[in-house]
Every structure is written in structure tokens, then in C-alpha cells.
Amino acid sequence: MRKIYCLFSLITITCTQVSKAQQLYMPRNIKKAYEKGTRSIDGNPGKNYWQNKGVYDIKEEVNTADKSISGTETILYSNNSSDTLKGIAIRFVNNLHKPEAPRSGLTSQDFLDSGLTITKLVINGITYNENARSWGTVGAVRLQAPVMPHSTVTLNIDWHYPLSKESGREGQIDSTTFYCAYSYPRVSVYDDYNGWDFLPHSDRQEFYNDFNDYTLSVKAPKDYVVWATGDLLNADEVLQPEIAKRLKASYTSDAVIHIANLDEMLQHKVTAQNDFNTWKFKANDITDVCYGLSKNYVWDAASAIVDAKANRRASMQAAYNDTALDFHHYAEWGVHALKYFSTQWPGVPYPFTKMTSFQGYADMEYPMMVNDSHTNELPFAQMVQDHEMAHTYFPFYMGINETRYAYMDEGWATTFEYLIGQEEVGKEQADKVYKNFRIRRYINDPSTEEDQPIISMSTQVSGAGYGNNSYGKASLSYLALKDLLGDDLFKKALHHYMDVWHGKHPIPWDYFNAMSTGAGQDLNWFFQNWFYTNNYIDLKIDTVKKQGDVYNVLIKNIGGFVVPFDIKVTYDDGTFHSFHESPSIWRNNQVWQFVKLTATKNIQSIQLDGGIFMDYTPQDNVWNK
């Protein structure tokens, strides 16, 4: 029995004893990875873990007249596996614009184009007559000479493709502004549990890439500024002296510096006045590179200390149309986000040298960049940027297979978006936004699609079911675990998971096992409940029986999810008291719990309040005398 402010005491009675350790279902191919020792049941990469890698030297040119990209690249691809590769899978995401490509719904004519054309493909000196006309977003090349285990192969590819007129994650933003993502053919992932990744992309699916080293050169006409993943290597060559000076000053400035304003852009005072400038960038150990360019966007920048021990700073830049009032705040907001994510949640120093927010239409994350749409609702704009920047950790610090397991990154970005929001707008407002934007539609929709297990592959759920599994439900599972373990132990477990899988390819079972190891306790009962069931959130006060000063409250878990909740007690004299129950209350019995309240005065009402864990039938969460 424990005292609650001397007003009443609480006893929780369960009907079962702790069961044997819960074994989580694991698909056959995942089991084989554990049997081969590439993954370990303790949550660490196995002693035989490997992953392949590419070193990319990419040279692209943007034709601003006909709105197309042409490029040439050399890829040194290392086969670190013990397998002989008789073929290579090459991925070009932007082929989703081809009329034949799979999409989640109707699209406009402006979205469609002819896709990738390969004009040269040479692999280890052998020319392949492959123009990619028959490819979707991924194509297979059968090799004349296989790639042996622990060897390297060289690919030389020349290509071109049109920039989609309708901009989404990439394409034309306006007549002189373009966002060039997924702009180069890449070697698809070959991994230890599925072999070559041949899953196609639709306009809904996201990505799975190796950690590669990139050198990127972008040739663009004068007056076009290029913002890209990686460090700009030749600022003095492509920028006029005053602009280059401001940019360099911003790398150590806490305050926002206006690198280039609209008048300077329009009066040709920003870029070197060559007919064309070639912008050079470099980034290593990263999953992708992309860039945006414009001759009319303004440019802000500042920096933040992201690792106090090393006194390391990261640059925060923003590129946008001067009329977009929200983007005038983006560099300042971004500095705050870099500091928060580095020191609070997840509390891991921002791993890269730069972040750039580029105004577009996608509300989408890319390594070291985000492409966000304009809105006049400033708090919402900040939330969107927070969310996309939070993706730095999942999937870019951790090499998440977003295509199959979107909840492994979107759920975390949603969680961090909520946690940083509490600091920015206060907990009450952050709760309100989270419930309205992330949870309310899910909990109020009783359709079967909404209650598919989170563990379902993201390619196998659609519509709102995909969105809720990936974002809201997954986020609630992480927040419920945070409540269960407490902040300190949860952060310890999370950091353990992030440390052992940083720069690698974790899958859900690695997350489950690593969190249990990091927390020092078997959490499979919790993961079974949240990830493997058709549960939803629905608690009920079934009965309240008074015996003298004791109120016997029977709480039923109708929906099944093991959620935290508050019990709010109001007395006849108008005073009230509440106490919190973590998900641990359901550890031994996930169906019902008896709560005994010993009160020092008469109780008028008892209410269960889950907060952001919104209840499907809140009307039965209240008992009145």
C-alpha cells in the first residue's frame, strides 16, 4: 500500500503471475540472419555483421532552359559480404514519374515524364547496352563477370532525365528554382536478411540506402546559388567575395546573418559572374546527397554548438522566397532545433556539419537538408521543420529501411517533434497539437485498416493505416515506453540502441533487443502488446464499489494497448487529486486491474485521463457518485 498525499492509498490487484519471457514473432529470413550471426539476440550487430558501401564521384549539370539534369558518375562499390554477386540492382527513384510506375492514387499530367535515360553503363571495363527504358524505380543488370566476396567493382554511368514540372519531393518549384533529389542512379542495398532490395517506390514509399562517401559537383548558370548536402568546398570560386565572407562568418555566428538578400540576388551580386559555375560538395558516411538551386531565393545562415565537449558547431542555413514570412524564421528556429536535439531528445550531438532548409512543397527530409512548404501558421511551420530535422537521427544516423519499416523513423521524428514542441509552445499546446494532428483521426476511425499491427511491413498497409502505423501509433509506443522506464533509463536504453546501430542497418528486432539490453530488463511483453496486436486505446471504469472508506475500482482495458493514464479523483468538497499510472500497471494482466482507493473524505467522481493517449470511448472513463 502507498500513500497519496495522505488523502487515500492505492492497491493494484492483478489476477495472474509474471509469465515466462515473451518470444516475439520473427520472419524466417530474419531468423536466418540471427542464425548466421550477422545479428545478435542481445541487440548488437552480430560478430559476422557486414554491409556494403559505395564511393560516389558525381558530376551533374542543370539545364535551366529545358529543365533537365544530365550527369556522369563513377561508383566504387565494395561487396563486403561473403556472397558472389552475379548481378547488380541499380535504383533510380525518380522513375516514379514514368506513366507505368506504381503510385498510391491519381496523379496529374504535370507529374509524368519520360524518366531516366542511361547513355553509358560500364562495369569493371565491360560496356552494357542498357538504356533503362524498361526500368521502374529499380532495375537489374546481369553481370558478365560476377563481383566476388570482399572485392570492389567500378561502375561508370552517364545519364539524363527531365525535372518533373509538378514539384513534390523534387522537381520544378518555379521557373528559376529547382529541387534535385534522387538525381543519380545508385546501387541498391544488398543486405544480410533480404539480399538485393528490389522493392519499388511509389509516391508514398520512402527509402533505404547504404552509407556511402560522396563527392558532388553541380554545374549551373551564373546567378544560380546551389545549396546541397555536404560541405561546400569552393565558396571562393563560386561566390563573390563579400558573400563568401558572410558565409564563412556564419559558420561561427550565433546570430542569423543574411548571406544574400533579394536585391543582391537580382542585381547579380551573389555568384561569380562566369557563364557557368561548378559548385563542389563533399560528404562521407552518409546515405544520400541532394541539392536545390535558385536565382531568386534569399539566403540566411547561423550556427549552433552541437557538441559542447568538442566545441563543435553546425551550420544552419535557409534558402527561400523573400515573400515567405515563415521562412524568415527558419534559420533561427533551426539553430534552436539543432541545440535541442543535440542536448535533450534524443540527446545525441548533431552528427553533420550543416543543415539547410529549402522552401519547396514536400515537407520532406534529406541528409543535411529539408524541403518544406510555406505556411502562414508560424507554430505549425516550426513544428514541420522540427519534424524533418529530427529525421537526421532516424533514418540518417541510423540506416533505417524506411520502405519496409517506416515506423522506425517516422515514429521517432513524430516523438521528437512533440517533445521539442513542449519547450517551444508549452506542454498544454504541444499536447493539443499532437492530439489534433497525430492522434484524433486515428482513434476516432474504427475501421479495420487503422488497427493493423505496427510490425506490418509499411508496403503492406495503405492510406490512413500506413500513416497511423508509421507516425501516430509508433510515436505513442515510444512515448509509452518512455513513461514505463522513466526518462533516465529510457534515454540510456535509446542511446545504447543508437550507439550500437549508428551507421548500420537496424531492423525492428534489433530495436526490440537493443532496448531490452540497454534498459537491463526484458521488454518483449511491451513490444508484443504494441507492435504485434490489433489493439487500440480504450480504457473503461467498469464498476466502483464503496466499502466504508474504501472504493474498489475495476478498470478494464477494452482496447488492449498498455497505456499510461492518470486517475483524477474529485471530492464532495470540490477539492481534487490525481496520480499517475505508467504502463507497468498492465505488465502482469493486460485485460483488467482492480484499484483500491482509501479516501479520507467522500469521493464525488473518478476519471481516467490518458492525455495524448486518447481514448476511443472517453464517456466510460468517468464514474460519478
C-alpha positions in Angstrom: 0.0 0.0 0.0 1.3 3.5 -0.8 0.1 6.9 0.4 -1.0 9.6 -1.9 -0.6 13.0 -0.2 -2.3 11.3 2.9 -5.6 11.6 1.2 -6.0 8.0 0.0 -4.0 4.9 -0.6 -3.8 2.7 -3.7 -3.6 -1.0 -4.1 -3.4 -2.6 -7.5 -4.5 -6.2 -7.7 -3.6 -8.5 -10.6 -5.1 -11.9 -11.4 -2.0 -13.6 -12.9 1.6 -14.0 -12.1 4.5 -12.9 -14.3 4.6 -15.2 -17.3 7.6 -16.7 -19.0 9.6 -14.3 -21.2 7.6 -13.3 -24.2 9.0 -14.6 -27.5 8.4 -12.2 -30.4 7.4 -13.5 -33.8 10.3 -13.3 -36.3 10.0 -13.9 -40.1 12.0 -16.8 -41.5 14.5 -14.6 -43.3 15.2 -12.6 -40.2 15.7 -15.8 -38.2 18.4 -16.8 -40.7 20.2 -13.6 -40.1 20.4 -14.3 -36.4 21.4 -17.9 -37.2 24.2 -16.7 -39.4 25.5 -14.4 -36.7 25.0 -11.1 -38.7 22.6 -10.0 -35.9 22.6 -10.9 -32.3 19.9 -11.6 -29.8 21.4 -9.1 -27.4 20.5 -6.3 -29.8 24.0 -5.7 -31.1 25.2 -6.3 -34.7 26.4 -9.9 -34.8 30.0 -11.0 -35.0 29.5 -11.7 -38.7 27.7 -8.4 -39.4 28.6 -6.7 -42.7 27.2 -4.0 -45.0 28.3 -2.9 -48.5 29.4 0.6 -49.4 29.9 2.8 -52.4 32.2 5.7 -53.0 30.5 8.1 -55.5 32.0 10.8 -57.6 29.0 12.6 -59.2 29.1 15.4 -61.7 25.8 16.9 -62.7 24.7 19.8 -64.9 21.4 21.6 -64.6 19.9 22.7 -67.9 17.7 25.6 -66.7 16.3 26.2 -70.2 14.8 22.7 -70.8 14.5 21.9 -67.1 16.6 18.7 -67.2 19.6 17.1 -65.4 22.5 15.3 -67.1 25.3 13.6 -65.2 28.2 11.3 -65.1 29.4 9.3 -62.1 32.0 6.8 -61.0 31.0 4.4 -58.3 33.5 2.2 -56.4 31.2 -0.4 -54.9 32.6 -2.7 -52.2 31.0 -6.1 -51.7 31.8 -6.8 -48.1 29.6 -9.9 -47.9 30.6 -13.5 -48.4 28.3 -13.8 -51.3 29.1 -13.8 -55.0 27.0 -11.1 -56.8 26.0 -12.3 -60.2 24.0 -9.1 -60.8 23.7 -5.6 -59.6 20.5 -3.8 -58.7 20.5 -0.1 -59.8 17.9 2.2 -58.3 16.6 5.5 -59.8 13.8 6.8 -57.6 12.6 9.5 -60.0 11.4 6.9 -62.4 8.2 7.0 -60.4 7.3 9.9 -62.8 7.1 7.4 -65.6 3.5 6.7 -66.6 3.9 3.0 -65.9 5.2 3.4 -62.4 3.1 2.4 -59.4 1.5 5.2 -57.4 -0.9 5.4 -54.5 -3.5 7.3 -56.4 -4.4 9.5 -59.3 -1.8 12.0 -60.4 -1.7 15.0 -62.8 -0.2 15.1 -66.2 2.4 17.6 -64.9 3.8 14.9 -62.6 4.5 12.5 -65.5 7.7 12.4 -67.6 9.9 10.0 -69.6 12.2 9.1 -66.7 15.8 8.0 -66.7 17.9 7.6 -69.9 21.3 5.9 -69.5 23.7 6.8 -72.3 26.7 4.8 -70.8 27.0 1.9 -68.4 30.4 0.4 -67.9 31.0 -2.1 -65.1 34.6 -3.1 -64.5 35.5 -2.1 -68.0 32.7 -4.0 -69.7 30.1 -2.0 -71.6 26.5 -2.9 -71.1 23.8 -1.9 -73.6 21.3 -0.8 -71.1 19.3 2.4 -71.6 16.9 1.9 -68.6 13.8 2.2 -70.8 12.3 -0.9 -69.2 13.2 0.0 -65.7 10.9 1.1 -62.9 12.4 2.7 -59.8 14.9 -0.2 -59.7 16.4 -2.4 -62.4 18.6 -5.4 -62.5 21.8 -5.7 -64.5 23.1 -9.3 -65.1 26.9 -9.2 -64.9 29.2 -10.8 -67.4 31.7 -11.2 -64.6 30.4 -11.6 -61.1 31.5 -9.5 -58.1 33.4 -11.8 -55.8 33.1 -11.7 -52.0 35.2 -8.9 -50.3 36.0 -7.3 -53.7 35.3 -3.9 -55.3 33.7 -3.2 -58.6 33.8 0.1 -60.6 30.7 1.4 -62.3 30.7 4.3 -64.8 27.3 5.7 -65.7 26.2 8.6 -67.8 22.5 9.6 -67.7 19.9 12.3 -68.1 16.3 12.9 -67.0 13.7 15.7 -67.0 12.8 17.6 -63.9 9.2 17.0 -63.2 7.0 20.1 -63.8 4.9 19.2 -60.7 7.2 19.5 -57.7 6.8 17.2 -54.8 9.8 15.7 -53.1 11.8 17.0 -56.1 11.3 18.8 -59.4 10.5 22.3 -60.5 9.5 24.7 -57.8 9.2 27.8 -60.0 10.7 28.8 -63.4 14.1 29.5 -61.8 14.0 27.3 -58.7 14.5 23.5 -58.7 14.9 20.8 -56.0 17.1 18.0 -57.3 16.7 14.9 -55.1 17.4 11.3 -56.0 19.0 12.7 -59.1 21.6 10.0 -59.8 21.5 6.2 -60.4 22.7 4.4 -57.3 23.5 0.8 -56.4 20.5 -0.5 -54.4 21.1 -2.0 -51.0 22.3 -5.6 -50.7 21.9 -6.7 -47.1 22.2 -9.7 -44.8 18.5 -10.5 -44.4 16.9 -9.9 -47.8 19.7 -9.8 -50.4 19.2 -7.1 -53.2 16.5 -4.6 -52.4 14.2 -4.8 -55.4 11.1 -3.2 -53.7 9.8 -0.5 -56.0 9.0 3.0 -54.9 5.6 4.7 -55.2 4.9 8.3 -54.4 4.2 7.2 -50.8 7.2 4.8 -50.1 10.4 6.2 -48.6 14.0 5.0 -48.8 16.7 2.5 -47.9 20.3 3.3 -48.7 23.8 2.3 -47.9 26.2 4.6 -46.0 28.4 6.0 -48.8 31.0 8.6 -49.5 30.1 11.3 -51.9 31.8 14.0 -54.0 29.2 16.1 -55.8 29.8 18.7 -58.5 26.9 20.8 -59.8 27.3 22.9 -62.9 24.7 25.8 -63.0 24.4 29.1 -64.9 25.6 32.3 -63.2 23.3 33.9 -60.6 22.1 30.4 -59.6 23.0 29.6 -56.0 23.3 25.9 -55.2 22.6 24.5 -51.7 23.5 20.9 -51.2 24.2 18.0 -48.8 27.8 18.2 -47.7 30.5 20.8 -47.2 30.8 23.5 -49.9 34.5 23.1 -51.0 34.9 26.1 -53.3 33.0 29.0 -51.9 35.6 31.5 -53.1 35.3 30.2 -56.6 31.5 30.4 -57.0 30.6 33.3 -54.7 31.6 36.9 -54.9 34.0 38.0 -52.1 31.5 39.7 -49.8 29.0 36.8 -50.0 31.8 34.3 -49.3 32.9 36.4 -46.4 29.4 36.4 -44.9 29.0 32.7 -45.4 32.3 31.9 -43.6 31.3 34.3 -40.8 28.0 32.5 -40.3 29.9 29.2 -39.5 30.8 30.6 -36.1 27.9 33.1 -35.6 25.1 32.5 -33.0 23.1 35.3 -34.7 21.5 34.9 -38.1 23.4 36.5 -40.9 21.7 37.5 -44.2 24.1 36.0 -46.6 22.3 37.3 -49.7 19.2 39.5 -49.8 16.7 39.8 -52.7 18.3 43.0 -54.1 21.7 41.3 -54.2 20.3 38.3 -55.9 18.5 40.3 -58.6 21.5 42.7 -59.1 23.9 39.9 -59.9 26.0 40.5 -56.7 26.0 37.0 -55.3 27.6 34.4 -57.5 30.8 34.6 -59.6 29.8 36.1 -63.0 31.1 33.3 -65.1 28.7 31.9 -67.7 28.6 28.8 -65.6 29.8 27.9 -62.1 30.6 24.5 -60.8 29.7 24.0 -57.1 31.6 21.3 -55.3 30.4 19.5 -52.2 31.7 16.5 -50.2 30.0 14.3 -47.5 31.2 11.0 -46.2 29.5 8.1 -44.4 26.0 9.4 -45.4 23.0 7.7 -47.1 22.3 10.2 -49.9 23.1 13.6 -51.4 20.7 16.2 -52.9 20.7 19.8 -53.8 18.4 22.8 -54.6 19.2 25.8 -56.7 17.6 29.2 -57.4 18.4 32.6 -58.9 15.8 34.4 -56.8 15.9 32.8 -53.4 17.4 34.7 -50.5 19.9 33.1 -48.1 20.2 33.2 -44.3 22.6 31.3 -42.1 23.8 31.0 -38.5 25.3 28.2 -36.4 24.9 26.3 -33.2 27.3 24.5 -30.8 26.0 20.9 -31.1 28.8 19.2 -29.1 29.9 21.2 -26.1 32.7 18.8 -25.2 34.4 19.2 -28.6 33.2 22.8 -29.0 31.8 21.7 -32.4 29.4 23.8 -34.4 27.0 23.0 -37.2 25.8 25.5 -39.8 22.1 26.2 -40.1 21.1 27.7 -43.4 17.8 28.7 -45.1 17.0 29.3 -48.7 13.6 30.7 -49.6 11.4 33.1 -51.5 11.6 36.5 -49.7 7.7 36.7 -49.6 7.5 33.6 -47.4 7.3 35.2 -43.9 7.6 31.8 -42.1 11.0 31.1 -43.7 12.4 34.4 -42.4 12.4 32.5 -39.0 13.8 29.2 -40.3 17.5 29.8 -39.6 16.7 31.0 -36.1 14.3 28.1 -35.4 16.8 25.6 -36.9 19.5 26.8 -34.6 17.2 26.1 -31.6 16.3 22.6 -33.0 20.0 21.7 -33.5 20.7 22.6 -29.9 17.6 20.8 -28.5 18.2 17.6 -30.5 21.8 17.5 -29.5 21.3 18.1 -25.8 17.8 17.0 -24.9 16.0 14.5 -27.1 17.4 12.3 -28.4 20.4 14.0 -26.7 23.0 12.9 -29.3 25.2 15.6 -30.8 24.0 16.5 -34.3 26.3 14.3 -36.4 26.8 16.5 -39.5 28.4 19.9 -40.3 25.4 21.6 -41.8 21.6 21.7 -42.1 19.8 23.6 -44.9 16.0 24.4 -45.0 14.9 24.9 -48.6 11.5 26.2 -49.5 9.6 23.8 -51.7 6.4 21.7 -51.5 7.5 18.4 -49.9 7.7 18.7 -46.1 10.4 16.1 -46.5 13.8 15.2 -45.1 17.1 14.6 -46.8 20.6 14.2 -45.4 21.6 17.6 -44.1 18.6 19.2 -45.9 14.9 19.6 -45.6 12.4 20.7 -48.3 9.5 22.4 -46.5 6.4 24.1 -47.8 5.3 27.6 -46.9 2.5 28.3 -44.4 1.3 31.5 -42.7 0.8 29.5 -39.4 4.1 30.1 -37.8 3.9 27.5 -34.9 2.9 24.8 -37.4 5.8 25.8 -39.7 8.2 25.4 -36.9 6.8 22.0 -36.0 7.2 20.8 -39.6 10.8 22.0 -39.7 11.4 20.3 -36.3 10.0 17.1 -37.6 12.0 17.0 -40.7 15.3 18.0 -38.9 14.6 15.2 -36.4 14.9 12.7 -39.2 18.7 13.4 -39.0 18.8 10.6 -36.4 16.2 8.3 -37.9 16.9 7.4 -40.8 20.2 9.1 -41.4 22.2 8.5 -38.3 20.7 5.0 -38.2 20.4 3.4 -41.6 16.7 2.6 -41.4 14.9 0.6 -44.1 12.1 3.1 -44.4 10.5 1.3 -47.3 9.7 -1.7 -45.2 9.6 -0.2 -41.7 8.6 3.4 -41.9 7.6 3.4 -38.2 11.3 3.1 -37.3 11.9 6.6 -38.4 8.6 8.5 -38.8 7.5 7.4 -35.3 10.7 8.8 -33.8 10.5 12.1 -35.7 6.9 12.5 -34.5 8.0 11.8 -31.0 10.9 14.3 -31.1 8.6 16.8 -32.8 6.2 16.5 -29.8 9.0 16.7 -27.2 10.7 19.8 -28.7 7.2 21.4 -29.1 6.7 21.3 -25.3 9.7 23.6 -25.0 8.7 25.8 -27.8 4.9 26.3 -27.2 4.4 24.7 -23.7 3.1 21.2 -22.9 -0.6 22.1 -23.0 -0.3 23.5 -26.5 2.0 20.7 -27.7 -0.4 18.1 -26.3 -3.3 19.8 -28.1 -1.4 19.9 -31.5 -0.2 16.3 -31.1 -3.7 15.0 -30.4 -5.4 17.0 -33.1 -2.8 16.4 -35.8 -1.4 13.0 -35.0 -4.0 11.0 -32.9 -7.6 12.2 -33.2 -8.2 10.9 -36.7 -6.8 7.5 -35.9 -8.6 7.0 -32.6 -12.0 8.2 -34.0 -11.8 5.9 -37.0 -12.8 2.3 -36.0 -12.1 0.8 -39.5 -10.0 -2.4 -39.7 -7.2 -0.6 -41.6 -6.5 1.6 -38.5 -5.8 -1.4 -36.2 -3.3 -3.4 -38.2 -0.2 -4.3 -36.1 2.6 -1.8 -36.3 5.0 -4.6 -37.2 3.2 -5.0 -40.5 5.6 -4.0 -43.4 4.9 -0.5 -44.5 4.5 -1.7 -48.0 1.5 -3.8 -46.9 -0.7 -1.2 -45.4 -2.3 1.7 -47.2 -3.9 5.1 -46.8 -4.6 6.2 -43.2 -3.4 2.8 -42.0 0.0 3.5 -43.3 0.1 7.0 -41.9 -1.1 6.0 -38.4 1.2 3.0 -38.1 4.2 5.0 -39.2 3.5 8.2 -37.3 1.0 8.3 -34.5 0.8 4.8 -33.2 4.5 4.2 -33.5 5.1 7.5 -31.7 2.7 6.6 -28.9 4.6 3.3 -28.4 7.9 5.2 -27.9 6.2 7.6 -25.5 4.6 4.8 -23.6 8.0 3.1 -23.2 9.4 6.4 -22.1 6.7 6.6 -19.4 7.3 3.0 -18.4 11.0 3.3 -18.0 11.3 6.9 -16.8 13.3 9.5 -18.7 16.8 8.5 -17.4 16.5 4.8 -18.1 14.7 5.3 -21.4 17.4 7.7 -22.6 20.1 5.2 -21.5 18.4 2.4 -23.5 17.8 4.7 -26.5 21.4 5.8 -26.5 22.5 2.2 -26.3 20.4 1.3 -29.4 21.7 4.4 -31.3 25.3 3.7 -30.3 25.5 0.1 -31.5 23.5 0.7 -34.7 24.8 4.1 -35.7 26.0 3.9 -39.3 24.4 0.4 -39.7 21.1 -1.1 -40.8 18.9 -1.9 -37.8 15.5 -3.7 -38.3 12.6 -3.9 -35.7 14.0 -6.9 -33.9 17.3 -5.1 -33.4 15.4 -2.2 -31.8 13.4 -4.6 -29.5 16.5 -6.4 -28.4 18.8 -3.4 -28.0 16.3 -1.5 -25.9 15.9 -4.5 -23.6 19.6 -4.8 -23.2 20.0 -1.1 -22.7 17.3 -1.0 -20.1 18.5 -4.1 -18.4 15.1 -5.8 -18.5 13.1 -7.9 -20.8 10.7 -5.6 -22.6 9.2 -8.2 -25.0 5.9 -8.2 -23.2 5.6 -4.4 -24.0 6.7 -4.8 -27.7 4.4 -7.8 -28.2 1.5 -5.6 -27.0 2.3 -2.5 -29.0 3.8 -3.9 -32.3 2.2 -7.3 -32.8 -1.5 -6.8 -32.0 -4.6 -5.2 -33.4 -5.0 -3.3 -30.2 -6.2 0.3 -29.8 -6.7 2.7 -26.9 -9.8 2.2 -24.9 -10.0 2.0 -21.1 -13.2 1.8 -19.0 -14.2 2.2 -15.4 -16.3 -0.9 -15.2 -17.5 -0.7 -11.6 -16.9 1.3 -8.4 -17.9 -0.3 -5.1 -17.7 1.5 -1.9 -17.0 -0.4 1.4 -16.6 2.0 4.2 -13.8 4.4 3.3 -12.5 2.1 0.5 -13.5 2.5 -3.2 -12.9 -0.6 -5.3 -12.4 0.5 -8.9 -12.4 -2.1 -11.7 -10.6 -0.8 -14.7 -10.9 -2.8 -17.9 -8.5 -2.4 -20.9 -11.1 -2.8 -23.7 -8.7 -1.7 -26.5 -5.7 -3.7 -25.2 -2.8 -1.3 -25.6 -0.7 -0.9 -22.4 -1.0 2.8 -21.9 -0.2 5.2 -19.1 -3.1 7.2 -17.6 -4.0 9.5 -14.7 -6.7 8.7 -12.1 -8.3 12.0 -11.2 -10.4 12.0 -8.0 -12.8 14.8 -7.2 -14.2 15.1 -3.6 -17.6 16.3 -2.4 -16.0 19.5 -1.1 -14.7 20.4 -4.6 -11.1 19.5 -4.0 -9.4 17.0 -6.3 -6.3 15.0 -6.6 -4.7 12.9 -9.3 -2.0 10.3 -9.6 -0.2 8.7 -12.5 0.0 5.1 -13.6 2.7 4.0 -16.0 2.2 1.1 -18.5 3.8 -1.1 -15.9 0.4 -1.4 -14.3 -0.5 -3.8 -17.1 2.6 -5.9 -17.0 1.0 -9.0 -15.4 -2.5 -8.6 -16.7 -3.3 -6.6 -19.8 -7.1 -7.1 -19.5 -8.2 -5.6 -16.2 -6.9 -4.1 -13.0 -8.5 -3.6 -9.6 -7.6 -0.3 -7.9 -8.5 0.3 -4.3 -8.8 3.9 -3.1 -8.9 4.5 0.6 -10.1 8.1 0.9 -10.2 10.4 3.9 -13.4 12.1 2.6 -16.2 11.2 0.2 -15.4 10.9 -3.5 -17.7 12.7 -5.9 -16.2 11.4 -9.2 -13.4 9.3 -10.6 -12.0 9.9 -14.0 -9.3 8.2 -16.2 -7.3 10.6 -18.3 -4.8 9.3 -20.8 -3.7 12.7 -22.1 -2.2 12.3 -25.5 -3.2 8.6 -25.3 -6.7 9.4 -26.5 -9.4 7.0 -25.5 -11.8 5.7 -28.2 -14.8 5.9 -25.7 -14.0 8.6 -23.2 -17.6 8.6 -21.9 -17.0 5.4 -20.0 -13.8 6.8 -18.4 -15.9 8.6 -15.7 -17.7 7.4 -12.6 -20.0 9.8 -10.8 -21.5 9.1 -7.4 
